[in-house]
Structures are given as structure tokens and as C-alpha cells.
């Protein structure tokens, strides 16, 4: 991955988080965080 691609991806993630905070009061980020926590626990179970 080049530096340019990494910077574009980072800016895209920051922009999506900012839009989520402004428009949806962190609802989508919270949902994804809960799902990620569940996935990590599920993966730890199978380890």
C-alpha cells in the first residue's frame, strides 16, 4: 500500500465518522463497535 492510498483511506474513514457523528449521533459507529466486539469474542472462542 502506498502512502497516497493510506492517506486517502484514513481521510475517508475520518469523513465517515464525522458524518455519522453529525447526522446520526454516533448510531452507526456504535453499532459497528458492538458487532466488532461480538466478532472478536467469537474468534477468541474458536482459537
N, C-alpha and C positions, 0 to 999 in steps of 0.2 A: 504494500500500500504506500503510495506516495504521500508526501506531506500535503499536497494540494487536496487529495481525496480525503485525508483525515480531517483537514480544516473544514471542508465542505460538510462532511458528516457531523462534525461537532456543532457547527453553526445550525444545521438542520435540526438536530436534537434540541439545542437551546431554544430555537424558534418555536418548535412544537410544544416544549414545556411552558414557554412564555404564553403561547396562545391558550394552552389548557388552563393556566393559572388565571388569565384574564377573562376567558369566555366561560369556562366550566367549573371554576373554583376548585381546581385540582382533582376533579372526579375521575378523569381518565388516568392520571398518573397514579392515584391511589388504587384504582382497580388493577392496573398493571403491576404495581408493587405487591399487592396481595396475591395475584396469580404467580408472580415470580417466586414469592416465598413458598407457596404451595409446591411449585416445581422443584425448588431446591430441597425441600423436605422429602418429596417423593424420590428424587435422585439419591439422597442420602440413605433412604430405606433400602434401595436396591444395591447399594455399594457394599 
